[in-house]
Every structure is written in C-alpha cells, then in structure tokens.
Amino acid sequence: MGENKKSFRNELTILAEIAELIDKSSIFPEDEFKIEIELEEDKYKNIISNFREIDRKNDKFSIVLDNVIFTFVLKM
C-alpha cells in the first residue's frame, strides 16, 4: 500500500479553516490578526519551497487569509 503524503495545499486548507474560525468567531471582526509561526530550518525550507524563488531568500514570509496574517519565521 502506498504512503499517504500531505501536500502543502492540504496545509493551506487547514490555515484557511483556522483563519475562518478566528475571523468569524471574533468579537473584533474588522480587526487584523497576526499569527507568527517559528520553524526550524528544515521545516521552514520545506514550506518556502512551495513559493516563488524570490521568497526563498528571505528568513520570513507571510500568507494573508481573510483578516488573518500567518507569518512563517526561520528560527535562529
């Protein structure tokens, strides 16, 4: 039986669900929420490899979904 691998698209779906929950459940619906996710180098490189080549040189990048900004940061 084949191994079931998670794609980054699945991870984006999860982030979208989290953003929707935060956005819809908030008592501050017009406000912006910022979530910072600090990752070890191997995990960070794995995620950023799904984005533009120019983004791969940075030590942080953001994904904006609704009023929620997910910022991925390379752990130093």
C-alpha positions in Angstrom: 0.0 0.0 0.0 1.3 3.5 -0.9 2.4 6.0 1.6 0.0 8.9 2.2 1.9 12.2 1.9 0.5 15.5 2.9 0.8 18.2 0.3 1.2 21.9 1.2 -2.2 22.5 -0.4 -3.7 20.5 2.5 -1.8 22.7 4.9 -3.2 25.8 3.3 -6.7 24.4 3.6 -6.1 24.0 7.4 -4.7 27.6 7.6 -7.8 28.8 5.8 -10.1 26.9 8.2 -8.2 28.5 11.2 -8.5 31.9 9.6 -12.2 31.5 9.1 -12.7 30.4 12.7 -10.8 33.3 14.0 -12.4 35.8 11.7 -16.0 34.6 12.2 -15.7 33.9 16.0 -14.0 37.2 16.9 -15.7 40.0 18.7 -13.4 42.2 16.6 -14.5 41.2 13.0 -12.9 44.2 11.3 -9.5 43.9 13.1 -6.5 42.2 11.7 -5.0 39.2 13.4 -1.3 38.2 13.2 0.0 34.7 13.9 3.7 34.1 13.9 4.9 30.5 13.3 8.6 30.0 14.1 10.1 27.0 12.3 13.4 25.1 12.4 15.4 25.4 9.2 14.4 22.1 7.6 10.7 22.7 8.1 11.0 26.4 7.0 12.8 25.4 3.8 10.2 22.7 3.1 7.4 25.2 3.3 9.0 28.1 1.5 9.9 25.7 -1.4 6.3 25.9 -2.3 6.5 29.6 -3.1 8.3 31.9 -5.6 12.1 31.7 -6.0 12.5 35.3 -4.8 10.7 34.4 -1.5 13.2 31.6 -0.7 16.0 34.0 0.1 14.0 35.6 3.0 14.0 34.4 6.6 10.3 35.2 6.9 7.2 35.3 4.7 3.5 35.8 5.2 0.3 34.3 4.0 -2.8 36.5 4.3 -6.2 34.8 4.6 -9.2 37.0 5.4 -8.2 39.2 8.3 -5.5 36.8 9.5 -1.8 37.1 8.6 0.2 33.9 9.1 3.9 34.8 9.3 6.4 32.0 9.0 9.8 32.8 10.5 13.1 30.9 10.3 14.1 30.1 13.9 17.5 31.4 14.6 
